[in-house]
Amino acid sequence: MYDSQSQRLIGSDAIQIRVLIIGIAALLLSAIGLFTNAEQFYFSYLTAFVYWFTIAIGGLFFTLLGHITGAVWSIVLRRIAEVLGLLLLPLAILFIPILFGMHELFHWSDAAVVAHDALLQKKASYLNLPFFIVRAIFYFTLWFFLTRTLYKNSVQQDHATDGTALAEKLRRISAPGTILFALTLTFASFDWIMSIDAHWFSTMFGVYIFSGSYLAVIAFLIIFLQYFRQQRILTDIVTREHFHDLGRLLFTFVIFWAYIAGAQYFLIWYANIPEETVWYLHRWEGSWKYVSLFIIAFHFVIPFIFLLFRATKHNQLLLGIMAGLILVMHWFDLYWLISPNLHRHNAHFSWLDVTTVIGIGGVFISLLIRLLARQPLVPVGDPRLRDSVKFVNQ
């Protein structure tokens, strides 16, 4: 029964090819923007890259967390999360264009700028191009090693007569893996986003990016699984009970994201240190003020109100709308973090913001479908799979 689900997905080759073509076409269109407005291209590309990266890295954490906690309900969802983590390898390739736009994105990469900036000179031992590249290689290598190891053992478990030993092995791998995940994601968020404005810093920034990443992957899983239901895939395996728990996680991390965002804001505002508060002042100038209010309303207030009720979590349409809204707002959140460094006084939306996110997303989703079709869509060798399928919320 479980293997037949993957066979149905293999039948969606035409969809996978169409999505890939759309993605490649959007990337080629974006390349035109590189020659007409290089600075805008690189800022739009970085925002799009980080958007899809956070969903992939969120998939890795979902897998790690499931093994560590021994959660039964999430076992039927684990294979999708495992494959999302595998996409960190193609994302490493898609990271390369960012290296060509270092001078447009990161002013600390310009020696002439650093020579006239005392603060950047003090940070130069960390913020320099060779070390930046070395760190990026280290992050992607570690992440791919973790995801590949987890996926490989999970697939081996599919063919094992008794998967109990491999389940314990996966748990032992995930324990230190979670610590390494937390450290690398924190420093990657410092490197790729926070250092765009190298005069500003926040020790909470890594947790902020993590909260958005996990919130985004939960929303993505809801949308993706609802698409599966429309295609009559996993309909008897992923049940209303699993969607209910995904809805609860969505609600929880909407609150957690808002808590971290609010805590970071209030601590910096209360301390009133100029080099910290100026970062928020830039996001309260001109039309950026309305973007900030828009994010508060649609990334927190509205999802909070709707997801507060049990009925929303049991209503596929409402749950899907909330998940879709959060995925959209996750992009706006990253845009709000990155773009004010280019458009200082007023928000400015470019067609490149659309083509880059569609381009990378097309490649991302196409590869996701292709990789999912290679193995059963659920870990059939997990000894607790049957309990997961029959899971009922108490």
N, C-alpha and C positions, 0 to 999 in steps of 0.2 A: 504493500500500500504506500509506504513512504517513498520508495524508489520511483513510483509512477509519477509523483509530484514533479520530480526533476525532468522526466520525459515530457511533461506538459510544457515546462519552461523552455526546453530545447525547441519546441515548436514556435517559439516567439523570436526565432532568428531574424525574421524580417523586421520586427520592431527594433531589435538590437542594432541592426545595420542602419535603419533610418535614423535612430538617435545618434549613432556615431557620425553619420553624414552631416546631420544638423550641427553637431558639435564642431566638426572640422571646418564646416563652412563658416560658422560664427568666429572661430579662431582666425581663419584667413581674412575675414572682414575686419576683425580687430587689428590684424597686422597692418592694414591700411592706416589705421589711427596712429600706429607707431611712427609712421613717416610724416603724418600731418600734425600730430601733437604728442610727442614722445612722453612728456611729463604726465599728461592725463592718462595715457595708455598704461604707464607703469603703476600709477596709483589705482586705476580701475582693475588692472590685472592682479595686483597684490590683494585687493579686497576680495575678488572672485576666488583667488587661490586659497586664501585663508578660510573663506566660507566653506568650500568643499573639503579642505583639510580638517576643519573642526568636526565635520560629520564622520570622516574616516577615523580620526583619532578617538572620537566618541564611541565608535564601534569597538575599538580596541579596549577601551575602559569597560564597556558593557560586558565584553567577554571575560576580562579579568575579574570583574566584580561578581559575575555569575559563578565562576569557579571558586573564588575565595569564600563567598557566603554559603555556597551549596544550595542556592535558590532553585527550587524545583520548577516553579511556574515559567521561568525564562528559558528553560532548556530548548523548547520548541522554536525559540527565536534566535538561538545562539549561532546557527550556521550563517545567517544573514549578517550578524554582527562580526563574525570571524572574517567573512569576505570583505566587508567594509574596511576592516583593518588591513587586509592584503592590498587594498588600493593605495596605501601609503607609498608603495614602490613606484607606480606610474606617477603619483603626485611628486615624488622626488625628481622625476624627469621634468615635470611641468614647473618645478621650482627654478629651473635653470634661467628662464628669461628674467627673473627677478635679479639675478646676479649681474645681468647686463644693464640693469637700470639702477644700480646702486647709487650713482651720483644724483639721479633724479629723486630717489626715495629717501636716502639717508645722508644728511649733510655732514655727518661725522666721517664719511668715506672720502671727503675732499680735503686733501692735505692743506690747501690754501685756507680753507675755513677753520680748520683745527689750529693752524698757526696763529690765528687772531682770536682764539676763544680759550680762555684759561680753564673753564670747566671741562671742555672737550679734551683738552690736553691731559687732565687728570684721569679721564676715563679711557684714554687712548690704549692702555694696556689690554683692555677688554674690547673696546669698540674700534677694531681695525679689520680691514678686509680679509687678510689671511686667516685670522682667528675666527672670524664670522663664518667663513666657508668651512673651516675644519669643524666647527660646532654643528653646522647644518648637516654635514656628512655624518657626524657622530649620531645626531638625533635620528636621522632617517635609517641609518644602519641598525641602531638599537631597536627602533620601532618595528622595522621589518623582521628582525631576528625574533622578536617577541611574537608578532602576529604569525609568522611562518611556523614557528615552533608550536604555537597553540593550534593552528589549523592542521598541521601535519599529524600531530598526535590525535586530534579529534577525528580526522579521516581514518587513521589507523584503528581507532576505536570502533568505527563503523564495521570493520571487517574482523574484529576480535570476537572470540567466543564468549569471553567475559571481560567487559569493559571497566570493571571496578578498579583494577590496578592502574589503568591509564587515567581514570577519573582522579585518582589520588595524585598521580604524577602531574596532571594539569593543575591541580590545586597548589602543589608545591612550587611549580613554575610561576604561578600567578601571584603568589605572596610577595617575593622580591620584585616581580615585574611591576606590581602596582607602585612600589616606591620609586623605581626607575622611571615609570610613566609620569609620576607627579613631578619629579625633578626636571625631566627633559621638557615636558610641556611648559612648565614655568619659565625655564630659560629660553625656550623657543618663542614664547609670547613676548618676553623681554626683547629678544633680538629682532623679531620680524615686525612687531607692532609698536611697542613702547619706545624703542630707540629711534623711531622716526622723528620724535621730538626728544632728543637726547638730554635736554635740560630738565625734563620732567621725569619723575619716578614714583612708583607706588609698589610697595611690597605685597599688596593685595591683588596686583594685576593678573598674576598667574592663576589665582583662584577664580577671578572674574572670567577669564577666558575658558577655564575648565567648566564653570557652571553653564556658560553659553553653549559649549561643545556638547555636553551631555544632554542638555535640554534639546538641542538641535537634532541629535541622533535619535532621541525618543520620538520626536515629531516626525522625523524621516521614516522610522520604522512603522509608525501608524499609517502614514500615507502609502508606503510601499506595500504593507500587508493588506490595506484596503484595495489596492490595485490587484493584488493576488486574488482576493475574494471575488472581484469582478471577473477574473479569468478562471474562476473555479479551481484555484490552486490553494492547498492547505486549508480548505474550508472546514474540514472535519478535524483538523489538528490544532489550528490557532482559533480558539473559540472566543465567545463573548467575555469569558473570564479573563483571558489574556489581554484583551483590549481594555478591560476595566483596570487591570494593574498598570498597563501602559499609561492610561489616563491619570491614574493616581501619581505615577512618577512624573508625568508632564506637569501636573498641578504642583507637586512638591518642588520641582526644579524651577518653575516659574517664580515661586516664592524665594527659593534659595538664590537665584540669579538677582532678583530685586534686592534681597538682603545684602549681598556682597556689593552690588552697585551702590546702594544707599550708604552702607558702612564706609566704603571708600570715599564717597563724596563728603559725608559729614565729618569724618576724621580729618580730611585735608582742609575742609572749610573751617573747622574749629581751630586747627593748628595755625591757619592763616599765614603760612610761609609763602612768600611771593612766587618762588619758582614752582610751587606745587599748585597754588590756586589759579595761576594764569592759564593752566591747561583747561580748567573748567570755564574760565572767563571767555576763552576763544569759542567755546561751544554754547555760549549764551549771547553771542554777538550777532547782530543782523538776523538773517533767516535761520541761522543755526539754532536760535532759541526755539523756533517752531518744530524743528526736527527733534530737538531734545524732548519737548512736550509730547510730540507724536510717539516717540519711543516709549515714554513712561505710560501713555494711555494704552497703546496697542501691544506692547511687549509685556506689560504687567497687569494693568487695571482690568481691561476687558477679559483677557484669558483667566485671570483670577476669579472674576465674578462668574463666568460661565462654568469653569472647571470645579468650582466649589460644590456644585450639585452632583449627586450620584447619577441623576438622570442623563446628564451630558456624557458621562463616561460610558453609558449603555446605549447611547444614540450614535450610530455610526456616522451619520451626516454631521451632527454638531461636533463630534470628536474630530472628524476629519477637517472641518473648517477651522477649529482651534489649532490643530497641528499645522495646517497650511499657513495660518496667520503667523504662528510662531516662526516657521521657516522663513517667511518673508521678512519678519521683524528681526530675525537673526542677521540677515544681510544688512538691514538698516543700522543695526547696532555696530557691526564691523565698519560700515561706511562712516558712521559717526565717530568711530575711534581713529580712522585713517585719514579721511578726506580733509578735515579742517587744517591739516598740515599743508595742503596744497591751496585750498580755497579758504583763506583765513577769516574773512569777514562775512561771507554769505555762502550758503549751501549752493552747490552747482552740480546738477545731474547731467551726465554725458551719455551719448549713445554707446560709448565704450563700456560703461557700467553694465549695460544689458548684454552686449555681445560677448564680453569676457566671461560673465557668469554662465551664460548659455553654452559657450564654447567649452569651458572646462567641465561644466556639468554634463554636457553631451558625451564627452569621452568617459567621464566618471560613471555615469549610469549605464552606458553601453558595456563597459568592462565589468560592472557589477552583475549585469544579467548574464554575460558570457561565463563568468567564473562560477556563478550560482548553478548554471546548467551542468557543470562538470561532476558534481557530487550530489547526493541526496540533500534536499532542502532542510532537513532536520538531522541532528546527530543520532542516527539509527542505532548506534552501538552503545549509547549511554544507558546504563542500567535503570535510570530513573525516568526515561522518556515516557513510558506508559503513564506514570504518575503525573507527569507534566501535561500530557494530553487531557487527562481526566481532572486536572486541577480545578478546584472550586474555591472561590473566596469565602472566607468565614465572616 
